[in-house]
Amino acid sequence: MTPKLLLVGGGKMGSALLTGLLAAQWAPIGDLVVSETDAAQRARLEEAHPGLTVVGGPVEAEDVLLAVKPDVAEPVLLTLAANGARRVLSIVAGISSARLEAVMPPGSVVVRAMPNTPSLVGAGVAGLSGGMAATSADLDWAEGILGAVGTVVRLPERQLDAVTGVSGSGPAYMFLVAEAMIEAGVTAGLSRDVSHKLVVGTMLGAARMMDETGEDPSQLRAAVTSPGGTTAAAIRTLEFKAVRSAFIEAVAAAVERSRQIGR
Ligand SMILES: NC(=O)c1ccc[n+]([C@@H]2O[C@H](COP(=O)([O-])OP(=O)(O)OC[C@H]3O[C@@H](n4cnc5c(N)ncnc54)[C@H](OP(=O)(O)O)[C@@H]3O)[C@@H](O)[C@H]2O)c1
């Protein structure tokens, strides 16, 4: 029996999506198969998800979630197509739907998406766009998968490099900010545990405020910045150190890198 979905590449992003899909009960565990070439990673997946079928090579499947590195995506998809793959949701950075379609039989469906690792905890965000043959039913199918593990935004394919730079790589920027703030708390005399708790709570709280009030972050920041106060002193220092411009440059570098990978 062919699986409802074959997940190819059970690495960092593939396993995050898998965990999120199982937690959201998108499908019974018996309806999913994972194909992963790395034996140690296969063992980790089997241990983490008892009852999951994990194989070391391609298997017959029509619907595939492609989560391998960009340099192997096309040869891997060619093999999958020879094993019946006709609809693929690719989360591979940089490789266009046209390039993926070119290695599949005519009329095959490619949907591209750029998710991020918080999918692991059901709090992912993904950009989604369809290739030449993708119908609205195919986009609904892909949104059903990624929507089980977070928020989905549909957009033109040319904007996926920007999505990669903002939210695909974005969790790492937030982790870097968190690392720096925890270190700052320790420098100011807090224990590492307390500093960690304060920073995680602050990031969660700030994100929820933006989400629940719908207000612009600049308004929310102004609201907590009293004239001549502590926050004003901190913000002045961050602006002096060009943190805003560093983020703009960092995202631009990620977008450019995503474009390079696709060339
Ligand atoms: N990490 C992120 O935050 C993120 C976010 C959005 C999108 N993505 C995209 O997701 C994709 C995967 O990224 P990742 O960070 O998860 O990489 P990763 O951890 O290296 O995972 C890829 C996995 O695929 C396996 N693999 C390679 N060839 C295979 C094949 N023929 N069949 C089955 N499995 C195979 C690899 O095994 P080996 O080690 O043996 O090669 C590896 O375990 C990339 O294209 C990336 O652009 C990643």
The ligand as an SDF file (V2000), in Angstrom:
LIG
                    3D

 48 52  0  0  0  0  0  0  0  0999 V2000
   16.8160   23.9120    8.5930 N   0  0  0  0  0  0  0  0  0  0  0  0
   15.9400   24.8720    8.3670 C   0  0  0  0  0  0  0  0  0  0  0  0
   15.6520   25.7270    9.2140 O   0  0  0  0  0  0  0  0  0  0  0  0
   15.2190   24.9460    7.0470 C   0  0  0  0  0  0  0  0  0  0  0  0
   14.1680   25.8600    6.9000 C   0  0  0  0  0  0  0  0  0  0  0  0
   13.4500   25.8680    5.6940 C   0  0  0  0  0  0  0  0  0  0  0  0
   13.8170   25.0170    4.6640 C   0  0  0  0  0  0  0  0  0  0  0  0
   14.8720   24.1700    4.8150 N   0  0  0  0  0  0  0  0  0  0  0  0
   15.2140   23.3040    3.6890 C   0  0  0  0  0  0  0  0  0  0  0  0
   14.9960   21.9780    4.1070 O   0  0  0  0  0  0  0  0  0  0  0  0
   15.9130   21.1250    3.4380 C   0  0  0  0  0  0  0  0  0  0  0  0
   16.5650   20.2310    4.4680 C   0  0  0  0  0  0  0  0  0  0  0  0
   17.3120   21.0390    5.3850 O   0  0  0  0  0  0  0  0  0  0  0  0
   17.7990   20.4720    6.7740 P   0  0  0  0  0  0  0  0  0  0  0  0
   18.3480   21.6140    7.5350 O   0  0  0  0  0  0  0  0  0  0  0  0
   16.7030   19.6360    7.3550 O   0  0  0  0  0  0  0  0  0  0  0  0
   19.0120   19.5220    6.2630 O   0  0  0  0  0  0  0  0  0  0  0  0
   19.5380   18.1760    6.9140 P   0  0  0  0  0  0  0  0  0  0  0  0
   19.4000   18.2240    8.3880 O   0  0  0  0  0  0  0  0  0  0  0  0
   20.8810   17.8970    6.2980 O   0  0  0  0  0  0  0  0  0  0  0  0
   18.4820   17.0850    6.3870 O   0  0  0  0  0  0  0  0  0  0  0  0
   18.4910   16.4940    5.1080 C   0  0  0  0  0  0  0  0  0  0  0  0
   18.4560   14.9840    5.3190 C   0  0  0  0  0  0  0  0  0  0  0  0
   18.1720   14.3520    4.0750 O   0  0  0  0  0  0  0  0  0  0  0  0
   18.9660   13.1760    4.0050 C   0  0  0  0  0  0  0  0  0  0  0  0
   19.0940   12.7260    2.6260 N   0  0  0  0  0  0  0  0  0  0  0  0
   20.0230   13.0580    1.6850 C   0  0  0  0  0  0  0  0  0  0  0  0
   19.7880   12.4060    0.5290 N   0  0  0  0  0  0  0  0  0  0  0  0
   18.6910   11.6480    0.7210 C   0  0  0  0  0  0  0  0  0  0  0  0
   17.9430   10.7490   -0.1090 C   0  0  0  0  0  0  0  0  0  0  0  0
   18.3420   10.4720   -1.3590 N   0  0  0  0  0  0  0  0  0  0  0  0
   16.8570   10.1490    0.4060 N   0  0  0  0  0  0  0  0  0  0  0  0
   16.4790   10.3760    1.6730 C   0  0  0  0  0  0  0  0  0  0  0  0
   17.1530   11.2010    2.5160 N   0  0  0  0  0  0  0  0  0  0  0  0
   18.2260   11.8530    2.0510 C   0  0  0  0  0  0  0  0  0  0  0  0
   20.2770   13.6330    4.6220 C   0  0  0  0  0  0  0  0  0  0  0  0
   21.0590   12.5350    4.9850 O   0  0  0  0  0  0  0  0  0  0  0  0
   22.6760   12.6220    4.8140 P   0  0  0  0  0  0  0  0  0  0  0  0
   23.1580   13.3430    6.0170 O   0  0  0  0  0  0  0  0  0  0  0  0
   23.0680   11.1630    4.7360 O   0  0  0  0  0  0  0  0  0  0  0  0
   22.9520   13.3620    3.5280 O   0  0  0  0  0  0  0  0  0  0  0  0
   19.8030   14.4380    5.8110 C   0  0  0  0  0  0  0  0  0  0  0  0
   19.5850   13.6500    6.9590 O   0  0  0  0  0  0  0  0  0  0  0  0
   16.9300   22.0040    2.7030 C   0  0  0  0  0  0  0  0  0  0  0  0
   16.6720   21.9730    1.3250 O   0  0  0  0  0  0  0  0  0  0  0  0
   16.6790   23.3700    3.2660 C   0  0  0  0  0  0  0  0  0  0  0  0
   16.8730   24.3570    2.2900 O   0  0  0  0  0  0  0  0  0  0  0  0
   15.5650   24.0970    5.9940 C   0  0  0  0  0  0  0  0  0  0  0  0
  1  2  1  0
  2  3  2  0
  2  4  1  0
  4  5  1  0
  4 48  2  0
  5  6  2  0
  6  7  1  0
  7  8  2  0
  8  9  1  0
  8 48  1  0
  9 10  1  0
  9 46  1  0
 10 11  1  0
 11 12  1  0
 11 44  1  0
 12 13  1  0
 13 14  1  0
 14 15  2  0
 14 16  1  0
 14 17  1  0
 17 18  1  0
 18 19  2  0
 18 20  1  0
 18 21  1  0
 21 22  1  0
 22 23  1  0
 23 24  1  0
 23 42  1  0
 24 25  1  0
 25 26  1  0
 25 36  1  0
 26 27  1  0
 26 35  1  0
 27 28  2  0
 28 29  1  0
 29 30  1  0
 29 35  2  0
 30 31  1  0
 30 32  2  0
 32 33  1  0
 33 34  2  0
 34 35  1  0
 36 37  1  0
 36 42  1  0
 37 38  1  0
 38 39  2  0
 38 40  1  0
 38 41  1  0
 42 43  1  0
 44 45  1  0
 44 46  1  0
 46 47  1  0
M  CHG  2   8   1  16  -1
M  END
$$$$
